[in-house]
Amino acid sequence: MKIYDGIIIGAGAAGMAAAITAKQENPNFDLAILEKMDRPGLKVAAAGNGRCNITNKNCPDYLSTLKFLQSVGIMTRDDGNGWIYPYNEEAKSVVAALVEKIRSQGSEIFCGNRVKSVEIIENHRDSGWRHNKAGDSAVFQIDTDNGTKYFARRVVLSTGGKSGPKLGTTGDGFVIARNLGHTVNTLVPSLTTVETYEDTAYIAGVRAKASVTLLFKGIPVAAEEGEIQFTEDGISGICIYNLTRYMTGLPLESYSLEVDFFPGIWNIEEVIEEREALMGRNALLLTMLKKPLRKLIMDQTGGDVKEITKLIKKFPLKVKNLGGWRKAQVTRGGVDLHEISHDTMESTLIKNLFIVGEVLDYDGPCGGFNLNHAWQTGIKAGRAMAENF
Ligand SMILES: Cc1cc2nc3c(=O)[nH]c(=O)nc-3n(C[C@H](O)[C@H](O)[C@H](O)COP(=O)(O)OP(=O)(O)OC[C@H]3O[C@@H](n4cnc5c(N)ncnc54)[C@H](O)[C@@H]3O)c2cc1C
């Protein structure tokens, strides 16, 4: 029976960062990665609409992330606002570079291996099993759905969250962590779309640059500016995703949104009056808004300038529901960070168990913060796992 020095469960961003760093730290560290899907890194390959917003200059540790990415050979560039992407903006090639590095380091990725449980089994000094320098004797037994058992002295749990379940992440890591005694804080889909009571089917597909305010019982609680897109049942876009981070824990019917299609233009009423004089009532919104939206606003206001002004500065939407796990980009909630050493990502409950990435109770806004968290926690765990071994 083979006992690995380390087994990493989940070949996503955090798991692959852990694998690469462990080998960089200690080339003799014998590790394998178990991946449930038939290919590693499916979520990374889908990230940023296939462009992969890999990190962000506003992450305090982004230089460390860049150093790691450079050590893998991943060339990056900044979009001008601090959002960092691979140079070719091709998420798939980020995954290919990570996989290539892992293989060149001599580690194996076993795909099609869904881990269903992790147990600690005691090692006996006289059984011939090798002890690491720290003198740790416990061994983990890792059972997979296909009946294969793996054994390792150190384990990294990097199974991701529950968002985007088609990409392999259905929350298995939370069950495994809970069974090992960890606290898992309430799980909620975050960075997701918003379904509204208003019928948006007519304007579905319309994109606009806008400012959106989130209101709780009519009181503004947060605002975001950026691109929005109307959908068949509501609204989507990066600023909408970010606003969903504020809508957890309280009844959704208390929330509403107001869209300002002309942020920063405070004299819009005058502008419209001038345009009415210049172009006539029927044409006054031409080039200001996309056609279906233009028509909707004209229909709802009858072309009255005051009503148009109100509607285009405070277009109201009442929140009915959030997009759920299928449409969410991250998981809010997860393994309680109080049970994890922040320097090493080692569990404070179970020695030699490391928990990283989206399994942890961390979620950031759009812009590369979530992948940055995955890289960083993976790097820390990989280093800690392989040093002193
Ligand atoms: C559509 C989409 C776009 C996104 N775009 C961005 C972006 O541009 N920038 C950004 O910062 N963040 C983005 N995110 C979020 C980001 O991708 C995740 O936060 C990040 O990938 C989490 O890394 P992770 O390693 O924890 O998990 P993942 O990358 O999800 O990897 C977990 C891996 O574990 C495997 N696994 C799960 N269960 C098991 C099991 N039981 N046994 C074995 N393997 C298992 C999964 O198949 C998966 O490969 C996006 C998310 C989505 C859904």
The ligand as an SDF file (V2000), in Angstrom:
LIG
                    3D

 53 58  0  0  0  0  0  0  0  0999 V2000
  -18.5310   31.2150  -14.1380 C   0  0  0  0  0  0  0  0  0  0  0  0
  -17.5250   31.6830  -13.1120 C   0  0  0  0  0  0  0  0  0  0  0  0
  -16.6260   32.6890  -13.4350 C   0  0  0  0  0  0  0  0  0  0  0  0
  -15.7060   33.1480  -12.4850 C   0  0  0  0  0  0  0  0  0  0  0  0
  -14.8180   34.1190  -12.8360 N   0  0  0  0  0  0  0  0  0  0  0  0
  -13.9060   34.5570  -11.9270 C   0  0  0  0  0  0  0  0  0  0  0  0
  -12.9160   35.5210  -12.2820 C   0  0  0  0  0  0  0  0  0  0  0  0
  -12.7960   35.9440  -13.4380 O   0  0  0  0  0  0  0  0  0  0  0  0
  -12.0670   35.9530  -11.2970 N   0  0  0  0  0  0  0  0  0  0  0  0
  -12.1300   35.4870  -10.0100 C   0  0  0  0  0  0  0  0  0  0  0  0
  -11.3470   35.9140   -9.1590 O   0  0  0  0  0  0  0  0  0  0  0  0
  -13.0190   34.5240   -9.6640 N   0  0  0  0  0  0  0  0  0  0  0  0
  -13.8860   34.0520  -10.5880 C   0  0  0  0  0  0  0  0  0  0  0  0
  -14.7810   33.0670  -10.2350 N   0  0  0  0  0  0  0  0  0  0  0  0
  -14.6450   32.4370   -8.9100 C   0  0  0  0  0  0  0  0  0  0  0  0
  -13.3980   31.5250   -8.8960 C   0  0  0  0  0  0  0  0  0  0  0  0
  -13.3500   30.7870  -10.0940 O   0  0  0  0  0  0  0  0  0  0  0  0
  -13.4350   30.5770   -7.6870 C   0  0  0  0  0  0  0  0  0  0  0  0
  -13.5980   31.3400   -6.5120 O   0  0  0  0  0  0  0  0  0  0  0  0
  -12.1400   29.7660   -7.6150 C   0  0  0  0  0  0  0  0  0  0  0  0
  -11.9920   28.9440   -8.7560 O   0  0  0  0  0  0  0  0  0  0  0  0
  -12.1480   28.8900   -6.3630 C   0  0  0  0  0  0  0  0  0  0  0  0
  -10.9810   28.1130   -6.3940 O   0  0  0  0  0  0  0  0  0  0  0  0
  -10.9510   26.7090   -5.6600 P   0  0  0  0  0  0  0  0  0  0  0  0
   -9.6550   26.0710   -5.9970 O   0  0  0  0  0  0  0  0  0  0  0  0
  -11.3260   26.8760   -4.2430 O   0  0  0  0  0  0  0  0  0  0  0  0
  -12.1140   25.8820   -6.3150 O   0  0  0  0  0  0  0  0  0  0  0  0
  -12.2980   25.4280   -7.8330 P   0  0  0  0  0  0  0  0  0  0  0  0
  -11.4370   26.2110   -8.7300 O   0  0  0  0  0  0  0  0  0  0  0  0
  -13.7600   25.4300   -8.0300 O   0  0  0  0  0  0  0  0  0  0  0  0
  -11.7270   23.9480   -7.8300 O   0  0  0  0  0  0  0  0  0  0  0  0
  -12.2800   22.9160   -7.0500 C   0  0  0  0  0  0  0  0  0  0  0  0
  -11.9840   21.6010   -7.7490 C   0  0  0  0  0  0  0  0  0  0  0  0
  -12.3080   20.5270   -6.8720 O   0  0  0  0  0  0  0  0  0  0  0  0
  -12.9500   19.4950   -7.6220 C   0  0  0  0  0  0  0  0  0  0  0  0
  -13.7650   18.7130   -6.6890 N   0  0  0  0  0  0  0  0  0  0  0  0
  -14.9290   19.0720   -6.1150 C   0  0  0  0  0  0  0  0  0  0  0  0
  -15.3590   18.0820   -5.2990 N   0  0  0  0  0  0  0  0  0  0  0  0
  -14.4550   17.0710   -5.3710 C   0  0  0  0  0  0  0  0  0  0  0  0
  -14.3490   15.7850   -4.7780 C   0  0  0  0  0  0  0  0  0  0  0  0
  -15.2870   15.3210   -3.9340 N   0  0  0  0  0  0  0  0  0  0  0  0
  -13.2830   15.0130   -5.0990 N   0  0  0  0  0  0  0  0  0  0  0  0
  -12.3270   15.4620   -5.9640 C   0  0  0  0  0  0  0  0  0  0  0  0
  -12.3850   16.6690   -6.5740 N   0  0  0  0  0  0  0  0  0  0  0  0
  -13.4230   17.4810   -6.2590 C   0  0  0  0  0  0  0  0  0  0  0  0
  -13.7710   20.2820   -8.6400 C   0  0  0  0  0  0  0  0  0  0  0  0
  -14.1360   19.4790   -9.7350 O   0  0  0  0  0  0  0  0  0  0  0  0
  -12.8090   21.4010   -9.0000 C   0  0  0  0  0  0  0  0  0  0  0  0
  -11.9620   21.0500  -10.0740 O   0  0  0  0  0  0  0  0  0  0  0  0
  -15.7030   32.5780  -11.1640 C   0  0  0  0  0  0  0  0  0  0  0  0
  -16.6110   31.5690  -10.8430 C   0  0  0  0  0  0  0  0  0  0  0  0
  -17.5210   31.1270  -11.8030 C   0  0  0  0  0  0  0  0  0  0  0  0
  -18.4910   30.0230  -11.4400 C   0  0  0  0  0  0  0  0  0  0  0  0
  1  2  1  0
  2  3  1  0
  2 52  2  0
  3  4  2  0
  4  5  1  0
  4 50  1  0
  5  6  2  0
  6  7  1  0
  6 13  1  0
  7  8  2  0
  7  9  1  0
  9 10  1  0
 10 11  2  0
 10 12  1  0
 12 13  2  0
 13 14  1  0
 14 15  1  0
 14 50  1  0
 15 16  1  0
 16 17  1  0
 16 18  1  0
 18 19  1  0
 18 20  1  0
 20 21  1  0
 20 22  1  0
 22 23  1  0
 23 24  1  0
 24 25  2  0
 24 26  1  0
 24 27  1  0
 27 28  1  0
 28 29  2  0
 28 30  1  0
 28 31  1  0
 31 32  1  0
 32 33  1  0
 33 34  1  0
 33 48  1  0
 34 35  1  0
 35 36  1  0
 35 46  1  0
 36 37  1  0
 36 45  1  0
 37 38  2  0
 38 39  1  0
 39 40  1  0
 39 45  2  0
 40 41  1  0
 40 42  2  0
 42 43  1  0
 43 44  2  0
 44 45  1  0
 46 47  1  0
 46 48  1  0
 48 49  1  0
 50 51  2  0
 51 52  1  0
 52 53  1  0
M  END
$$$$
